[in-house]
Amino acid sequence: MTDQELAKIANEVRRGIVTGVHAAKSGHPGGSLGAADIMTYLYFEEMDVDPANPSRAERDRFVLSKGHCAPALYAVLAERGFFPKEELETLRHIGSRLQGHPNMNDTPGIDMSTGSLGQGISAAVGMALAAKHWDDSYRVYTLLGDGECEEGQVWEAAMFAGNHALDNLVAVVDHNGLQIDGTIDEVNSAMPLADKFRAFKWHVIELADGNDMAQIEAAFAEAREVTGAPVAIIAETVKGKGVSYMENQVGWHGKAPNDEQFERAMAELAAEGEEL
């Protein structure tokens, strides 16, 4: 696909995110919108997955370590054809397959149940180690938040992955500089992230604009060429990307738009889609 085609899909993913969170009247739109481009690239270009056979043993795996950004994952999976897009309107409803955090037991395309921050990357490391043990060819991808990197378990997992040279593992840090209580600098910054991953024997790629498809493509292309070490992509993103009043606003970390805000967001995304 071309970068423009991927950007158009990411725009549709953002519409799905806003639709789901508005219908739920709760959820996490900010980080979901910011990660939409990276997750779109993963599912439409990078990863070997099959919506018709989501449990295929040879598939690549994805673990959403920042599990509260499930609206983005659901919107991408729906756009990719794992389940109907109409189902996004059931987000967080009783009986829905689309709960507030990913559930691998109920939802097609979910490889790991996540939610407790820091634990997802450990699961991804385990998957990558299993592939090495059984000589399987699949690759493992995980997405973390920069606030999540304040968790000690992240660095235990990073240490293990580096020491075991898990070059079938790619961890992407969604670095938007904001978390639920404020900026990461105000709360408990884990910076410099790149230096920390390097210290744990990872190959680090610093992605200057994690909302730009050409740069995302280049980062994952470089990651595929790395041997003998896991890869960390530190991606600079804009929290709330695509909805003007949500961009770089910490208050939209975990809040649903009201009806008026929903209409404004969808109009902005529709206009962006037309430009693309």
Backbone as a ProteinNet text record, in pm:
[ID]
protein_1_A
[PRIMARY]
MTDQELAKIANEVRRGIVTGVHAAKSGHPGGSLGAADIMTYLYFEEMDVDPANPSRAERDRFVLSKGHCAPALYAVLAERGFFPKEELETLRHIGSRLQGHPNMNDTPGIDMSTGSLGQGISAAVGMALAAKHWDDSYRVYTLLGDGECEEGQVWEAAMFAGNHALDNLVAVVDHNGLQIDGTIDEVNSAMPLADKFRAFKWHVIELADGNDMAQIEAAFAEAREVTGAPVAIIAETVKGKGVSYMENQVGWHGKAPNDEQFERAMAELAAEGEEL
[TERTIARY]
82.7	0	86.9	33.6	105	85.8	172.3	158.8	24.2	-23	-151.7	-266.1	-259.8	-363.7	-365.5	-246.9	-238.1	-289.1	-258.6	-307.7	-459.4	-518.8	-665.3	-725.5	-661.4	-709.8	-697.2	-583.9	-564.7	-670.7	-712.1	-818.7	-949.9	-978.1	-1097.7	-1087.2	-967	-945.3	-976.5	-934.8	-964.5	-1114.7	-1185.5	-1331.7	-1392	-1335.8	-1382.2	-1353.6	-1237.6	-1202.7	-1302.4	-1326.7	-1417.7	-1558.9	-1600.4	-1733.7	-1749.5	-1649.8	-1658.5	-1659.5	-1568.1	-1558.9	-1682.9	-1735.6	-1859.2	-1975.8	-1985.9	-2095.2	-2084.6	-1961.1	-1940	-1959.6	-1945.3	-1947.8	-1832.5	-1728.6	-1606.8	-1499.8	-1375.8	-1267	-1149.5	-1056.5	-930	-903.8	-955.3	-938.2	-801	-737.9	-615.6	-503.6	-463.2	-356.3	-394.5	-522.2	-568.7	-552.6	-592.5	-580.1	-433.8	-348	-206.9	-137.7	-183.5	-120.4	-183.4	-283.6	-359	-273.2	-178.4	-97	-4.8	60.9	151.3	74.5	-39.6	-115.8	-174.2	-212.2	-258.4	-146.4	-26.9	84.6	112.8	109.3	135.7	38.9	-89.8	-190.4	-215.7	-184	-210.7	-85.7	31.5	153.6	260.2	282.4	398	373	261.5	240.1	172.7	208.8	146.8	29.6	-90.7	-212.1	-320.8	-420.4	-529.3	-661	-744.7	-873.1	-961.4	-946.3	-1026.8	-978	-854.6	-797.4	-711.2	-775.8	-701.2	-611.6	-631.5	-550.5	-445.3	-421.2	-321.7	-187.7	-130	-10	107.3	115.5	230.5	216.3	104	80.5	181.7	204.7	277.3	187.1	249.2	174.1	185.5	77.4	79.9	24.5	97.1	52.5	40.2	-80	-103.3	-71.2	55	95.1	20.8	-1.9	-84.9	-231	-282.3	-410.5	-529.6	-517.3	-629.1	-655.4	-560.7	-581.8	-647.4	-726.1	-801.3	-889.6	-947.8	-1027.8	-951.9	-822	-742.3	-726.5	-696.8	-680.4	-810.1	-921.4	-1049.8	-1080.4	-1055.6	-1085.5	-999.8	-871.7	-783.7	-829.7	-862.6	-906.9	-1035.8	-1126.8	-1251.6	-1224.8	-1137.6	-1103.5	-1035	-960.5	-887.4	-977.7	-1097.9	-1193.6	-1205.5	-1153.7	-1163.5	-1304.5	-1379.3	-1519.6	-1584.9	-1719.4	-1787.3	-1759.1	-1744.9	-1718.1	-1832.1	-1954.1	-2068.7	-2053.9	-1973.6	-1954.7	-1879	-1809.5	-1736.7	-1830.7	-1956	-2052.5	-2093.2	-2046.3	-2075.9	-1962.9	-1862.4	-1747.4	-1791.5	-1735	-1757.6	-1900.6	-1984	-2120.2	-2121.5	-2216.4	-2230.4	-2259.9	-2186.4	-2205.1	-2127.4	-2063	-1987.5	-1854.4	-1806	-1672.2	-1563.9	-1605.4	-1509.5	-1515.1	-1440.7	-1440.1	-1334.4	-1325.3	-1237.9	-1090.9	-1053.6	-918.4	-927.2	-826	-834.6	-850.1	-936.1	-961	-941.3	-833.2	-800	-898.8	-978.9	-1073.5	-1199.2	-1230.7	-1357.6	-1343.7	-1233.6	-1225.5	-1132.5	-1181.6	-1094.6	-979	-858.8	-742.7	-663.2	-714.9	-642.2	-550.1	-419.8	-322.7	-291.2	-322.5	-294.5	-387.7	-446.3	-525.8	-431.2	-458.4	-369.2	-449.8	-381.4	-446.4	-357.6	-299.6	-206.2	-76.2	-45.8	65.8	197.9	280.3	409	408.6	291.5	287.2	284.9	234.9	222.4	355.6	455.6	585.7	645.3	617.6	666	602.9	473.8	406.9	466.1	493.9	553.2	691.6	769.3	901.9	886.8	789.3	765.2	728.4	646.1	608.9	731	814.5	934.5	1030.4	1044.3	1129.8	1076.3	945	884.5	911.4	902.8	930.2	1073.7	1166.1	1305.7	1321.2	1256.6	1269	1219.3	1105.5	1044	1083.4	1175.2	1223.2	1108.7	1016.6	907	950.3	888.7	933.4	854.6	749.6	668.1	744.8	701.7	759.8	659.4	708.7	624.6	642.8	530.8	530.9	452.9	500.5	427.9	433.7	327.9	318.5	304.2	396.4	395.7	372.4	329.1	322.5	447.8	477.8	595.2	571	447.3	415.4	426.1	386.5	397.4	542	636.1	777.8	830.2	745.6	780.9	768.7	706.5	688.4	817.4	858.5	981.1	977.4	859.1	849.1	889.9	869.4	913	1062.3	1139	1284.3	1335	1261	1294.7	1277	1166.7	1143.1	1248.9	1283	1383.5	1518.5	1554.6	1680.4	1683.5	1574	1566.5	1576.3	1501	1499.6	1636.8	1706.1	1838.8	1938.8	1933.3	2027.4	2006.2	1882.8	1853.3	1847.8	1892.1	1906.1	1780.7	1665.1	1538.1	1515.1	1580	1571.2	1443	1351.6	1217.5	1115.5	1164.3	1078.6	1100.7	990	994.4	900.8	956.5	876.4	869.9	749	729.2	683	753.3	710.5	637.3	509.9	426.6	459.8	552.8	609.1	538.5	426.5	353.7	376.7	451.3	489.3	383.3	267.8	157.3	109.2	64.3	0.2	-117.5	-184.3	-313.4	-306.8	-195.5	-187	-116.1	-68.1	3	112.2	213.7	325.7	412.6	485.9	572.5	681.8	721.7	821.9	769.7	640.7	580.6	558.1	534.5	495.6	618.2	687.2	802.4	873.4	939	994.1	1093.3	1078.1	1172.7	1276.6	1277	1373.2	1515.8	1617.9	1610.6	1582.6	1471.6	1430.1	1527.1	1574.2	1662.9	1789.2	1846.6	1968.6	1942.5	1826.8	1794.7	1783.8	1711.7	1700.3	1836.8	1916.7	2051.6	2133.1	2116.3	2189.7	2149.4	2026	1978.2	1996.5	2086.9	2130.8	2026.3	1943.9	1848.3	1904.1	1861.6	1883.8	1772.7	1808.2	1709.7	1694.5	1569.5	1535.6	1453.4	1499.9	1428.3	1345.8	1214.8	1119.4	1068.8	1111.8	1084.4	936.9	862.9	719.9	646.1	592.8	520.6	380.3	345.1	217.2	236.9	359.1	392.1	421.6	342.8	354.2	489.7	547.9	677.8	784.3	781.8	879.4	852.8	724.9	689.8	741.3	718.5	764.8	916	989.3	1135.2	1181.5	1114	1152	1133	1019.1	994.6	1080.9	1114.4	1206.3	1343.7	1390.4	1517.5	1510.5	1399.1	1383.7	1395.8	1344.2	1348.5	1490.3	1579.5	1716.8	1805.8	1756.3	1837.4	1845.6	1966.1	1984.7	2063.8	2035.5	2112.4	2068.8	1960	1912.1	1765.6	1688.6	1552.1	1558	1448.4	1442.1	1340.9	1382.9	1291.9	1277.4	1154.8	1125.2	1065.6	1136.6	1085.9	1017.5	884.8	806.5	744.7	784.5	725.7	587.9	484.1	347.8	275	160	73.8	-47.8	-61.7	-179.4	-304.1	-407.5	-528.7	-520.6	-419.9	-395.3	-520.4	-547.3	-658.1	-783	-792.7	-906.3	-848	-871.3	-796.9	-804.2	-921.3	-936.1	-883.1	-848.3	-788.9	-637.2	-580.3	-436.2	-354.4	-261.8	-169.6	-241.4	-360.8	-439.1	-452.1	-386.5	-385.2	-525.1	-616.4	-752.3	-828	-780.6	-845.5	-779.7	-701	-642	-751	-847.1	-949.3	-1086.8	-1133.7	-1264	-1333.6	-1464	-1540.4	-1597.6	-1605	-1668.1	-1819.4	-1877.7	-2023.6	-2074.8	-2206	-2263.6	-2210	-2200.1	-2150.1	-2003.3	-1924	-1781.9	-1763.4	-1849.8	-1844.9	-1868.3	-1970.7	-2001.1	-1885.5	-1825.1	-1712.3	-1593.3	-1565	-1452.9	-1475.8	-1595	-1623.2	-1619.6	-1662.2	-1655.5	-1510.9	-1425.8	-1285	-1220.2	-1251.1	-1193.6	-1247.9	-1375.2	-1432	-1361.8	-1335.3	-1264.9	-1123.6	-1057.6	-922.1	-924.1	-1025.5	-1038.2	-1057.1	-1133.7	-1154	-1025	-944.5	-816.3	-722	-730.2	-643.6	-688.7
-119.5	0	125.6	232.3	358.9	423.9	519.5	591.5	662.4	714.8	784.9	688.7	569.6	469.4	429.5	412.4	377.6	491.3	615.7	731	739	703.9	703.5	598.6	482.4	377.5	423.6	486.5	535.5	638.6	717.8	815	744	635.9	557	492.9	449.7	393.4	497.3	619.8	726.6	750.4	743.3	756.1	643	523	410	427.2	485	510.7	606.7	718.4	820.3	764.2	686.4	625.9	533.7	449.1	354.1	419.8	514.5	579.3	663	729.1	806.7	715.6	601.2	508	449.8	429.1	372.8	474.7	602.8	712.1	700.4	627.9	615.6	554.1	560.4	501.6	596.6	562.7	635	678.2	794	837.1	894	965.8	1038.9	951.1	853.7	763.7	676.6	641.2	559.2	633	759.8	839.8	858.8	879.4	901.6	779.6	660.6	536	478.7	544.6	487.9	462.9	550.7	534.2	412.9	399.3	286.5	155.5	149.8	25.1	-7.9	95.6	73	12.8	70.2	17	-128.9	-159.5	-295.8	-394.5	-366.5	-463.2	-464.6	-355.9	-351	-366.5	-359.8	-364.6	-455.8	-446.7	-512.1	-657.3	-683.5	-813.7	-913.6	-1039.7	-1151.1	-1200.1	-1153.4	-1193.6	-1225.4	-1301.6	-1341.6	-1331.6	-1231.7	-1217.9	-1342.1	-1418.7	-1539.7	-1654.3	-1642.8	-1747.5	-1680	-1610.5	-1527.2	-1603.9	-1733.5	-1812.5	-1897	-1870	-1945	-1946.2	-2062.2	-2076	-1994.7	-1977.1	-1908.6	-1757	-1704.9	-1560.4	-1483.5	-1357.8	-1267.8	-1230.7	-1199.2	-1165.4	-1016.6	-961.3	-823.2	-820.1	-754	-737.8	-589.2	-545.1	-405.3	-390.6	-358	-349.3	-236.3	-124.8	-17.3	-50.5	-148.4	-209	-115.5	-2	91.4	156	145	198.1	94.3	6.9	-93.3	-33.4	88.1	141.9	147.2	175.5	177.8	38.1	-58.5	-196.1	-248.5	-225.2	-271.7	-206.7	-77.3	-6.4	-59.5	-90	-145.9	-286.4	-368.7	-505.2	-504.4	-414.4	-404.5	-360.3	-262.6	-212.4	-320.9	-406.8	-514.9	-633.8	-636.1	-739.6	-852.9	-834.1	-939.2	-949.9	-841.4	-841.9	-716.2	-710	-597.5	-463.7	-359.4	-227.1	-178.9	-222.8	-183.4	-223.6	-325	-375.2	-275.8	-179.2	-78.8	0.6	11.3	85.8	11.1	-112.9	-189.3	-179.8	-96.5	-85.5	-68.4	-151.7	-146.2	-177.2	-222.1	-259.4	-400.7	-426.4	-559.4	-660.2	-769.4	-873.4	-852.3	-737.4	-710.2	-784.8	-816.9	-874.6	-767.3	-643	-532.4	-463	-517.5	-460.7	-350.4	-290	-174	-205	-331.1	-377.7	-506.7	-536.9	-651.7	-784.8	-870.1	-1003.1	-1106.6	-1182.1	-1279.5	-1395.9	-1414.3	-1525.5	-1498.8	-1372.5	-1338.1	-1270	-1199.5	-1109.5	-1162.5	-1182.5	-1230.2	-1133.4	-1188.6	-1106.4	-1060.2	-1080.6	-1040.4	-1154.5	-1127.3	-1231.3	-1240.5	-1134.9	-1138.1	-1041.6	-1087.7	-1000.7	-909.1	-779.6	-684	-577.5	-499.7	-394.3	-344.6	-436.3	-397.5	-351.9	-223.8	-166.3	-231.6	-256.1	-320.3	-468	-531.2	-676.3	-721.2	-636.3	-676.9	-708.4	-625.1	-650.1	-780.7	-817	-945.6	-1061.2	-1051.2	-1154.8	-1162.1	-1045.3	-1042.9	-1107.2	-1080.9	-1143.5	-1295.4	-1342.5	-1486.2	-1547.2	-1477.8	-1526.2	-1535.3	-1431.2	-1429.4	-1541.3	-1564.3	-1672.6	-1808.2	-1825.3	-1951.4	-1976.2	-1871.3	-1887.2	-1932.6	-1874.7	-1917.1	-2063.6	-2099.9	-2235.7	-2340.9	-2310.6	-2406.5	-2384.7	-2291.5	-2261.6	-2218.7	-2137.8	-2081.4	-1948	-1912.5	-1795.1	-1668.2	-1677.4	-1558.8	-1451.7	-1327.2	-1213.8	-1161.1	-1093.2	-1042.9	-891.9	-822.8	-677	-637.7	-536.1	-486.5	-334.6	-272.3	-127	-85.6	-0.5	49.9	200.4	251.7	395.3	445	574.2	627.7	636.6	663.9	659.1	518.6	420.9	281.1	242.4	307.2	274.4	316.3	376.8	401.6	274.6	170.9	44.8	-36.6	-89.1	-167.6	-293.9	-352.3	-477.5	-459.7	-339.1	-312.4	-339.5	-295.7	-306.5	-445.7	-519.8	-660.7	-736	-707	-770.8	-728.9	-600.2	-550.1	-617.3	-634	-699.3	-842.3	-913.7	-1053.4	-1062.7	-977.7	-983	-953.5	-854.1	-820.8	-931.1	-987.9	-1094.6	-1220.8	-1239.7	-1358.5	-1327.9	-1207.5	-1170.8	-1201.6	-1159.1	-1190.5	-1096	-1128	-1040.9	-1060.1	-1140.5	-1152.6	-1067.9	-977.2	-893.2	-745.3	-672.9	-527.9	-462.3	-376.5	-299.1	-154.9	-103.5	35.7	113.2	220.3	307.4	426.8	440	551.4	671.4	752.4	859.8	992.9	1016.4	1141.9	1241.3	1201.2	1293.4	1318.1	1249	1271.2	1139	1142.9	1027.7	1076.6	988.6	1023.8	1143.8	1159.5	1263.8	1391.2	1393.3	1511.1	1472.2	1558	1523.1	1419.3	1341.4	1241.7	1309.5	1429.1	1501.8	1537.2	1570.4	1607.3	1486.2	1371.6	1255	1173.8	1113.7	1029.7	985.4	1077.2	1051.2	935.9	850.2	741	777.3	900.8	943.4	941.5	919.8	899.1	752	727.9	591.9	521.6	593.9	531	476.6	557.3	513.3	393	389.4	276.5	146.6	151.1	29	-13.7	82.4	47	-21.2	28.7	-30.9	-175.5	-209.6	-346.7	-427.8	-381.3	-456.9	-462.9	-359.1	-349	-260.6	-288.7	-196.4	-92.4	33.7	141.2	222.6	246.9	334	449.3	570.8	688.4	746.1	734.5	773.7	914	1009.9	1150.8	1185.9	1119.7	1148	1016.4	967.1	840.9	850.7	966.2	982.5	999.9	979.1	994.4	857	815.8	680	651	748	724.5	695.8	770.9	748.3	617	584.1	456.3	340.8	350.7	247.4	228.8	338.3	330.4	265.1	297.5	241	89.4	41.7	-102.4	-175.4	-109.7	-170	-190	-90.5	-104.1	-215.1	-222.2	-324.4	-464.9	-486.6	-620	-663.6	-568.9	-601.4	-631.7	-608.4	-625.5	-773.3	-818.2	-954.8	-949.5	-1043.7	-1057.8	-969.4	-893.5	-805.9	-771.3	-754.2	-702.9	-557.1	-506.3	-369.9	-288.3	-169.3	-73.3	47	77.5	197	300.6	409.5	518.4	617.8	617.7	693.1	818.1	932.2	1058.9	1074.1	1079.8	1091.5	1207.4	1240.2	1344.9	1278.9	1292.6	1237.8	1309	1232.7	1291.4	1328.9	1278.1	1314.7	1303.4	1410.1	1409.4	1479.7	1503.2	1577.2	1700.1	1816.2	1936.3	1965.1	1952.4	1991.1	1884.6	1768	1663	1660.5	1719.5	1706.4	1769.9	1689.4	1733.3	1781.5	1729.8	1768	1647.3	1656.9	1543.2	1507.4	1603.5	1577.4	1477.2	1453.5	1356	1218.8	1195.7	1063.2	957.6	986	886.6	947.3	1019.2	1085.5	1073.8	1047.3	1034	1168.3	1193.5	1316.9	1312.2	1428	1436.4	1443.7	1455.9	1452.7	1565	1684.6	1797.2	1777.3	1732.5	1708.1	1593.6	1493.3	1381.3	1429.4	1510.4	1560.7	1643.9	1724.8	1807.1	1720.1	1619.1	1529.8	1456	1403.1	1327.1	1417	1542.2	1636.6	1665.6	1684.1	1708.9	1589.7	1468.7	1349.6	1326.9	1359.4	1348	1443.1	1564.7	1662.6	1615.1	1558.1	1507	1391.9	1306.1	1195.3	1243.5	1348.5	1403.8	1461.2	1523.1	1577.2	1465.9	1352.5	1240.5	1172.2
0	0	0	-55.9	-50.9	85.6	116.2	242.7	251	137.7	137.9	166.7	107.3	133.6	280.3	337.5	479.5	566.8	528.5	604.6	601	487.1	477	569.3	575.3	666	810.9	844.4	981.5	1017.5	919.2	944	975.5	904.8	934.2	1072.5	1107.1	1240.5	1347.4	1324.7	1421.9	1433.3	1323.3	1328.1	1411.6	1397.7	1477.6	1625.3	1656.9	1797	1860.1	1793.3	1846.5	1858	1759	1761.3	1882.2	1904.6	2014.7	2150.9	2171.3	2302.2	2330.2	2227.1	2245.7	2281.6	2212.9	2240.5	2380.7	2427.1	2560.1	2671.4	2634.2	2731.5	2832.2	2792.5	2872.8	2784.5	2831.9	2753.8	2741.8	2655.1	2645.7	2501.4	2462.4	2323.1	2290.6	2384.4	2354	2302.8	2383.3	2343.1	2225.7	2216.3	2104.8	1972.6	1970.1	1847.8	1809.8	1908.8	1881.1	1824.7	1863.1	1819.1	1693.1	1638.1	1526.4	1403.3	1375.3	1254.5	1266.7	1380.8	1401.3	1397	1461.7	1464.7	1327.3	1252.4	1115.7	1031.7	1042.5	964.3	1001.3	1129.7	1173.6	1109.7	1116.6	1074	923.9	855.2	711.9	626	686.2	605.5	665.8	794.9	857	896.2	961	1023.1	930.1	948.1	876.3	960.5	926.5	997.4	895.2	937.2	848.9	925.2	893.3	963.9	952.5	846	828.9	916.1	965.5	1050.6	1157.6	1252.2	1346.5	1443.5	1457.4	1550.1	1478.6	1352.9	1276.2	1349	1366.5	1448.8	1395.8	1264.8	1204.8	1203.1	1251.6	1244.2	1328.6	1290.5	1378.9	1496.6	1609.3	1730.6	1762.4	1817.7	1866.6	2008	2097.9	2235.9	2264.9	2297.8	2334.9	2482.7	2513.6	2653.7	2724.1	2653.2	2708.3	2678.5	2754.4	2722.5	2725.9	2795.7	2800.9	2665.2	2571.4	2436.1	2346	2406.1	2332	2222	2238.5	2127.5	1995.5	2000	1877.2	1820.4	1906	1859.8	1799.8	1866	1813.2	1678.6	1667.6	1542.6	1428.8	1456.7	1354.4	1315	1413.8	1384.6	1302.3	1336.4	1260.8	1117.8	1102.2	968.7	886.2	952.1	883.8	853.1	914.8	882.7	982.1	1103.4	1205.2	1262.2	1261.8	1303.8	1245.1	1244.1	1179.6	1248	1167.5	1221.5	1310.7	1281	1361.8	1507.9	1532	1667.7	1755.8	1693.6	1771	1862.3	1824	1904.2	2030.3	2044.9	2167.2	2267.6	2243	2332.9	2478.4	2565.1	2709.6	2752.4	2660.8	2698.4	2757.8	2846.6	2905.2	2794.1	2792.8	2692.6	2564.7	2548	2426.5	2427	2306.6	2294.6	2310.2	2305.4	2308.4	2443.6	2538.1	2672.2	2684.2	2800.6	2819.4	2803	2820.4	2794.6	2712.8	2631.8	2540.8	2614	2559.2	2616	2505.7	2515.2	2412.2	2406.7	2510.3	2513.5	2432.8	2410.1	2345.9	2210.9	2186.8	2072.6	1965.2	1842.7	1734.6	1710.3	1695.8	1665	1784.7	1905.4	2026	2068.1	2075.1	2108.1	2256.9	2333	2476.9	2549	2659.7	2746.3	2823.6	2820.7	2886.4	2958.8	3038.6	3114.2	3225.9	3301.9	3407.2	3342.2	3355.6	3281.9	3320.1	3219.7	3238.9	3207.5	3212.8	3197.3	3051.8	2963.4	2823.4	2758.9	2785.3	2723.6	2773.6	2898	2949.2	2872.3	2843.4	2764.7	2624.6	2565.7	2432.5	2432.1	2535.8	2548.4	2555.9	2632.8	2642	2507.8	2430.3	2297.2	2206.1	2212.4	2128.1	2167.7	2297.9	2345.4	2300.6	2306.8	2262.3	2115	2032.9	1890.3	1867.7	1943.4	1932.8	1975.4	2084.9	2139.8	2041.4	1977.4	1886.6	1740.9	1718.6	1583.5	1491.8	1547.1	1468.5	1407.5	1296.5	1221.1	1251.6	1333.4	1355.4	1434.6	1414	1484.9	1586.4	1688.2	1796.5	1807.4	1816.2	1828.2	1952.9	2022.8	2139.1	2140.9	2190	2198.1	2343.7	2389	2526.3	2526	2641	2660.1	2729.3	2711.6	2780.6	2930.8	2971.6	3113.3	3168.5	3086.9	3127	3157.5	3089	3108.7	3245.2	3327.3	3466.7	3551.1	3493.7	3564.7	3561.8	3676.1	3682.4	3600.3	3585.2	3510.2	3365.2	3310.9	3174.2	3159.8	3257.7	3247.6	3282	3363.3	3382.6	3250.5	3181.1	3051.2	2950.1	2950.2	2856.5	2880.7	3008.6	3042.9	2988.9	3009.3	2965.3	2812.8	2743.8	2597	2538.9	2596.6	2548.4	2575	2693.4	2729.4	2647.7	2597.5	2517.6	2368.4	2330.4	2187.9	2106.8	2158.1	2091.8	1973.7	1861.7	1744.7	1664.1	1715.9	1657.4	1733.4	1817.6	1901.9	1869.3	1850.7	1831.4	1932.8	2016	2111.5	2064.2	2050.8	2011.8	2134.3	2167	2276.2	2216.3	2250.8	2205.6	2294.5	2248.6	2331.6	2299.9	2371.9	2351.6	2464.9	2567.3	2673.9	2779	2766.7	2860.4	2918.6	3043.7	3105.2	3188.3	3257.5	3316.7	3412	3484.5	3586.2	3540.1	3415.5	3366.6	3269	3255	3168.9	3239.1	3158.9	3221.3	3304.6	3265.3	3343.2	3482	3489.4	3617.5	3707.3	3646.2	3724.3	3767.9	3670.4	3706.3	3578.8	3513	3380.2	3378.1	3277.4	3255	3149.1	3106.7	3005.7	3063.5	2976.9	2831.4	2797.5	2730.5	2700.6	2606.2	2505.2	2407.1	2474.3	2562.5	2631.3	2720.8	2784	2871.3	2791.6	2679.5	2598.3	2544.8	2502.5	2455.7	2566.9	2688.8	2801	2825.3	2786	2800.9	2672.9	2584.7	2466.2	2355.8	2345.4	2236.3	2125.3	2002	1891.3	1896.5	1900.3	1918.5	1790.6	1753.4	1640.9	1696.3	1676.2	1724.4	1609.8	1622.7	1518.9	1549.1	1469.2	1498.7	1489.6	1401.4	1385.9	1369.7	1479.3	1478.3	1423.7	1368.3	1298.9	1148.9	1100.7	958.9	900.2	799.7	747.4	684.7	616.1	553.1	658.3	768	874.2	947.2	965.1	1028.1	941.8	811.8	718.8	727.5	730.9	737.1	867.1	977.4	1107	1109.2	1060.2	1062.1	959.9	850.7	753.8	817.4	891.9	961.9	1065.7	1137.4	1241.6	1184.3	1065	1003.3	967.1	953.1	914.2	1034.3	1154.7	1275.1	1312.6	1341.7	1391.2	1521.6	1609.6	1732.6	1846.9	1830.1	1937.3	1914.5	2021.2	2005.9	1962.7	1909.4	1858	1937.9	1978.2	2040.8	1948.4	1910.9	1831.5	1925.1	1947.3	2032.2	1940.2	1940.5	1843.6	1906.4	1857	1902.3	1838.1	1920.5	1869.3	1935.3	1879.8	1934.8	1996.9	2125.4	2193.5	2141	2106.7	2052.4	1906.7	1834.1	1695.5	1608.7	1532.8	1437.9	1485.4	1616	1672.4	1741	1684.7	1724.1	1873.6	1932.3	2072.1	2168.9	2115.4	2199.9	2190.9	2087.1	2064.2	2176.1	2229.6	2335.7	2461.8	2485.4	2603.4	2696.2	2813.1	2904.4	2953.6	2953.7	3000.4	2915.3	2792.8	2705.3	2712.1	2815.6	2835	2851.7	2937.1	2968	2984.9	2882	2890.7	2756.1	2758.9	2635.1	2591.7	2461.4	2413.2	2431.3	2461.4	2463.5	2319.2	2302.6	2168.1	2079.2	2133.3	2054.4	2017.4	2113.1	2086.8	1987.9	1998.2	1904	1761.3	1741.7	1607.4	1552.4	1637.9	1593.6	1554.2	1636.1	1605.4	1474.4	1454.4	1333.6	1210	1225	1112.1	1075.1	1175.8	1147.3	1079.1	1124.8	1065.3	925.1	902.2	768.2	671.8	718.5	634.5	602.9	703.4	682.6	581.2	591.7	496.7	354.4	336	203.3	147	230.5	185.1	141	210.6	175.7	47.8
[MASK]
++++++++++++++++++++++++++++++++++++++++++++++++++++++++++++++++++++++++++++++++++++++++++++++++++++++++++++++++++++++++++++++++++++++++++++++++++++++++++++++++++++++++++++++++++++++++++++++++++++++++++++++++++++++++++++++++++++++++++++++++++++++++++++++++++++++++++++++++++++

